[in-house]
Amino acid sequence: MPLGEPTLYPPAQTNRHTPTAGVTMYRQLSFALGACALIHAPLTAQPTTPGPAGNRQPAISQPELVKRLTTTVDSLAKIGEFSGVVLLAKNGAPVYQVAKGYADRERKIPNNLQTAFNLGSINKVFTQIAILQLQAAGKLDLDSTLATYWPDYPNQDVARKVTIRQLMRHTSGIGGNIFAAPSGGTRGDVRRLQDYLGLFVNEPLQFEPGSKNEYSNAGYIVLGLLIERLSGEDYYRYVREHIFEPAGMTRTGSFTVDSLPANTAIGYTRGAQDAPPDAPVRPNTAELPGRGSSAGGGYSTAADLLKFLQALRAHRIANGLPAGLGVAGGAPGINATLDGDLPGGYDLVVLTNLDPPAAVRVARITRGWIGVRDG
């Protein structure tokens, strides 16, 4: 599975806050796991303009917005182009939420508002927050090299040259395919962050660190392992205790692919980005690693992601990002978007268990109605 461009929303033509550390502007939707995530701002969790977009009035009224969104989602679901959950909230309270399609087609189990979906690279947001928390605790300096905190990192050329900031900004030059199977095993055997490391750690740098911007899932695996080393905790436990629990996100986590909790959607893919709309779908299970990582592949619900935005606004998550973020995740059978602090005080969550652009399409249309212009 090739690594592709990040899927990012550009800074909207509004006074939206922009969160930290992702950095490349939206260019195209990638069909690689987690290819997407985040941001369009420097590595300081500060607004770039003096006020949130939520203070601005949207282009249309709430009843008209809900009417259009209802018609669009219903139409897309009817032709098989949408399966998942859409949640639109205003000032933190849902004003439209709907579930369409099946979480499990073989067993005819429908999606519902509490169904959990694979987020793809939206998980990178949680990894970023964890790194910023460790920075605030005095455990790392973003401009120090990896070798400072991981002196026995297996690839010393990488460790001596790459900084933590470059890892976060996808300018490290670290490459490699985290979607490959380990030697003598299968993708299903990849269940710890350490299992991912062997898939790329011996690869040479693809370019001089800091000289280019190239999306790096491998770099976020390194960040996750660094979180484990500096915190003394398992990555999955760390984000649960320091991010999910303070936000009240009880249905969010990185679950093993062969023991998904009840009411978790199976992803369905047509197998190729250019497959026709009428091509048959199949489960994406065989294409997933045994467990998601600090680079992506965790699960959450629309309600939990709304809680996340509310927790960011209320500063219940230490060193959290501003809530006015726009982020997406995409892969075969996975597409998810999260937009906070849109004009009019709206938040939008779209989670699907179909190929991109199933969620991005709905989010982009809705943002346009609200008055956000994607560049």
C-alpha positions in Angstrom: 0.0 0.0 0.0 1.7 3.2 -1.1 2.2 6.2 1.1 0.5 9.2 -0.3 -0.1 12.9 0.3 -1.7 14.0 3.5 -5.3 15.0 3.4 -5.5 18.4 5.0 -8.1 21.1 5.1 -6.4 24.4 4.2 -6.8 27.4 6.4 -10.4 28.5 5.8 -11.3 32.0 4.7 -12.5 32.7 8.2 -10.9 33.4 11.6 -10.5 29.8 12.5 -7.9 28.7 15.0 -5.3 26.5 13.5 -3.8 23.7 15.6 -0.2 22.6 15.9 2.2 20.6 13.9 1.0 18.9 10.8 1.8 21.5 8.3 1.3 20.5 4.7 -1.7 22.1 2.9 -4.5 20.0 1.4 -3.5 18.7 -2.0 -5.2 15.5 -2.6 -7.0 12.6 -0.9 -4.6 9.7 -0.3 -5.7 6.1 -0.4 -3.1 5.1 2.2 -3.9 4.2 5.7 -3.9 7.2 7.8 -2.8 9.4 5.1 -4.3 12.5 6.1 -4.1 14.3 9.3 -3.7 17.6 10.1 -2.7 20.8 10.3 -1.7 24.0 8.7 0.2 26.0 11.3 3.4 26.4 13.2 4.2 24.2 16.1 2.8 26.5 18.7 -0.8 25.9 19.9 -1.8 29.5 19.3 -4.5 31.0 17.1 -3.1 32.7 14.0 -5.9 35.3 14.0 -7.7 37.1 16.8 -10.9 35.3 17.0 -12.6 31.9 16.4 -14.6 31.3 13.3 -17.5 30.3 15.6 -18.1 34.0 16.2 -19.0 34.5 12.5 -22.4 33.9 11.1 -22.7 31.0 8.6 -23.9 31.6 5.1 -27.3 29.9 5.6 -29.8 29.4 8.5 -29.6 26.3 10.7 -33.0 24.9 9.4 -31.8 25.3 5.8 -28.4 23.7 6.6 -30.0 20.7 8.3 -32.4 20.3 5.4 -29.6 20.3 2.8 -27.5 18.0 4.8 -30.4 15.6 5.3 -31.1 15.5 1.6 -27.5 15.0 0.7 -26.7 12.2 3.1 -30.0 10.4 2.3 -29.2 10.6 -1.4 -25.6 9.4 -1.1 -26.7 6.5 1.1 -29.4 5.5 -1.3 -26.8 5.1 -4.1 -24.3 3.3 -1.9 -21.9 6.2 -1.6 -22.3 6.8 2.1 -22.3 4.4 5.0 -21.6 5.8 8.5 -22.5 8.6 10.9 -22.8 12.3 10.5 -23.0 14.6 13.5 -23.5 18.4 13.2 -23.5 20.3 16.5 -24.0 24.0 17.3 -22.5 25.4 20.4 -21.7 21.9 21.5 -25.2 20.5 21.2 -26.2 18.2 18.2 -28.7 19.7 15.8 -28.4 16.9 13.2 -27.2 13.3 13.6 -27.9 10.3 11.5 -26.5 6.8 10.9 -26.7 5.1 7.5 -25.7 1.7 6.1 -24.3 -1.4 7.7 -21.5 -1.8 10.3 -21.4 -5.5 9.3 -22.9 -6.3 5.9 -22.6 -10.0 6.2 -24.6 -10.1 9.4 -26.9 -7.3 8.4 -26.0 -5.2 11.5 -26.7 -1.5 10.8 -24.7 1.4 11.8 -26.1 3.5 14.7 -25.1 6.7 16.4 -22.9 4.8 18.9 -21.0 2.8 16.3 -17.3 3.2 16.4 -15.3 3.7 13.2 -11.7 3.5 12.2 -10.3 7.0 12.2 -7.2 6.5 10.0 -4.7 9.3 10.7 -6.9 11.4 12.9 -5.1 9.5 15.7 -2.0 11.6 14.9 -3.8 14.5 16.7 -3.6 12.5 19.9 0.0 11.7 19.3 0.8 15.4 18.8 -1.0 16.4 22.1 1.0 13.7 23.9 4.3 15.1 22.7 3.2 18.6 23.6 2.3 17.3 27.1 5.8 15.8 27.5 7.3 19.0 26.3 5.3 21.0 28.9 6.5 18.5 31.6 10.1 19.3 30.7 10.8 15.8 29.3 11.7 16.9 25.8 12.7 19.8 23.7 11.1 19.9 20.2 14.3 21.1 18.6 16.5 18.4 20.1 17.5 15.4 18.1 16.0 12.0 18.5 19.4 10.8 19.8 19.1 13.1 22.8 16.2 10.9 24.2 16.9 7.7 22.4 20.7 7.3 22.2 20.5 3.6 21.2 18.0 4.2 18.4 18.8 1.4 15.8 19.6 3.9 13.0 22.2 6.3 14.3 22.3 8.4 11.2 18.6 9.2 11.6 18.8 9.7 15.4 21.7 12.2 15.2 20.1 14.3 12.4 16.3 14.3 13.0 14.6 16.6 15.5 11.3 16.0 17.3 9.8 19.0 15.6 10.7 17.6 12.2 9.0 14.3 13.1 5.8 16.1 14.0 6.0 18.3 10.8 6.7 15.5 8.3 10.0 17.1 7.4 12.2 14.4 9.0 13.1 12.4 5.8 12.1 9.1 7.5 10.5 6.8 5.1 9.5 3.2 4.9 6.3 1.2 4.6 4.5 0.7 7.9 1.9 -1.3 6.0 4.1 -4.2 5.1 4.1 -7.6 6.8 7.0 -8.4 9.1 9.5 -10.9 7.9 8.0 -14.4 8.2 4.6 -13.0 9.4 1.5 -11.2 8.4 0.1 -7.7 8.9 -2.0 -9.2 11.7 1.1 -9.9 13.7 1.8 -6.1 14.0 0.2 -5.3 17.4 2.7 -3.2 19.3 4.5 0.0 18.2 7.8 -1.9 18.5 6.4 -4.3 15.8 6.1 -1.4 13.4 9.7 -0.2 14.0 11.3 -3.1 12.3 9.4 -2.4 9.1 11.4 0.8 8.4 14.1 1.5 10.9 17.0 0.5 8.7 15.9 2.6 5.8 18.2 5.5 5.0 16.8 9.1 5.1 14.9 10.0 2.0 16.2 13.6 2.2 18.1 15.9 4.5 15.9 16.6 7.5 14.2 19.9 7.3 14.8 20.4 3.6 11.4 19.0 2.3 7.9 18.1 3.5 6.9 14.6 2.8 4.2 12.7 4.7 5.7 10.2 7.1 3.6 7.6 8.9 6.9 6.0 10.1 7.8 9.3 11.8 4.7 9.1 13.9 5.6 5.5 14.9 8.9 6.9 16.2 7.0 9.6 18.1 4.8 7.0 19.7 7.7 5.0 20.8 9.4 8.1 22.1 6.2 8.8 24.2 6.6 5.3 25.7 10.3 5.9 26.6 9.8 9.3 28.1 6.5 8.6 30.0 7.3 5.1 31.1 3.9 4.1 29.9 2.5 2.0 27.0 1.4 4.4 24.2 -2.1 3.2 24.2 -2.4 3.6 28.0 -0.8 7.0 27.9 -3.3 8.5 25.4 -6.2 6.8 27.2 -5.3 8.3 30.6 -4.1 11.7 29.5 -6.4 12.5 26.6 -9.4 10.2 26.3 -10.4 9.9 30.0 -10.2 13.7 30.7 -12.4 14.2 27.7 -14.9 11.4 28.7 -14.2 9.5 25.5 -15.3 6.0 26.6 -15.6 4.5 23.2 -12.2 5.5 21.8 -9.2 3.3 21.5 -6.9 1.2 19.4 -8.5 -2.2 19.2 -7.0 -5.4 17.9 -8.5 -6.3 14.5 -9.6 -9.8 15.6 -11.4 -8.7 18.8 -13.2 -5.5 17.9 -15.7 -4.4 20.6 -19.4 -4.8 19.9 -20.9 -2.0 17.8 -17.6 -1.4 15.8 -17.9 -1.0 12.1 -16.1 -3.2 9.7 -14.6 -1.3 6.8 -15.6 -2.1 3.2 -13.5 -1.3 0.2 -13.9 -1.5 -3.6 -10.2 -2.3 -3.7 -8.8 0.6 -5.8 -9.1 4.3 -5.7 -10.3 4.4 -9.3 -12.9 1.6 -8.9 -16.3 2.4 -10.4 -19.1 3.2 -8.0 -20.9 0.0 -8.8 -17.9 -2.2 -8.1 -18.5 -4.8 -5.4 -17.2 -4.1 -1.9 -15.3 -6.4 0.4 -14.2 -6.2 4.0 -10.8 -4.4 4.5 -9.9 -6.6 7.5 -7.0 -8.4 5.7 -5.4 -5.0 4.8 -5.3 -3.8 8.4 -2.4 -4.3 10.9 -3.2 -6.3 14.0 -3.6 -3.1 15.9 -3.5 0.6 15.1 -0.7 2.8 16.1 0.5 6.3 17.0 0.3 7.0 13.2 -3.3 6.0 12.9 -5.9 3.2 12.8 -7.6 3.7 16.2 -11.4 3.8 16.6 -13.9 6.3 17.9 -17.5 7.4 17.7 -19.0 10.7 16.5 -20.2 11.4 20.1 -16.7 10.9 21.5 -15.1 13.1 18.9 -17.6 15.9 19.8 -16.6 15.3 23.5 -12.9 15.7 22.3 -13.7 19.1 20.8 -15.6 20.2 23.9 -12.7 19.1 26.1 -10.3 21.2 24.0 -12.5 24.2 24.4 -12.8 23.7 28.1 -9.1 23.0 28.5 -9.7 19.7 30.2 -6.9 18.1 28.2 -3.5 19.4 29.2 -1.7 21.1 26.4 -4.5 20.4 24.0 -4.8 22.0 20.6 -7.3 24.8 19.8 -10.7 23.3 19.0 -10.8 25.0 15.6 -9.1 22.2 13.7 -9.8 20.5 10.5 -8.5 16.9 10.1 -9.3 13.8 8.1 -8.2 10.2 7.8 -8.5 7.9 4.8 -7.6 4.4 3.7 -9.4 1.5 1.9 -12.7 1.1 3.7 -11.9 4.1 6.0 -12.8 7.7 5.8 -13.3 10.2 8.7 -13.4 13.9 9.1 -13.4 16.2 12.2 -14.1 20.0 12.0 -14.3 22.2 15.0 -15.4 25.8 15.6 -16.8 26.4 12.1 -18.7 29.6 11.5 -21.9 29.9 13.5 -20.4 27.8 16.3 -20.8 24.5 14.4 -18.8 21.3 14.8 -19.0 18.6 12.2 -18.0 14.9 12.5 -18.3 12.5 9.6 -17.3 8.9 10.0 -17.7 6.2 7.3 -16.7 2.6 6.7 -16.3 3.1 2.9 -13.4 4.2 0.8 -12.5 7.9 0.5 -14.0 10.3 -0.3 -17.2 9.1 1.4 -16.7 11.3 4.5 -14.6 14.1 2.9 -17.3 14.7 0.3 -20.0 15.3 2.9 -17.7 17.4 5.1 -16.5 19.5 2.2 -20.0 20.2 0.9 -21.2 21.1 4.4 -18.3 23.5 5.1 -19.1 25.2 1.8 -22.7 25.8 2.9 -21.5 27.2 6.2 -19.2 29.6 4.4 -15.8 27.9 4.7 -13.9 28.1 1.4 -11.4 25.4 0.9 -8.5 26.8 -1.1 
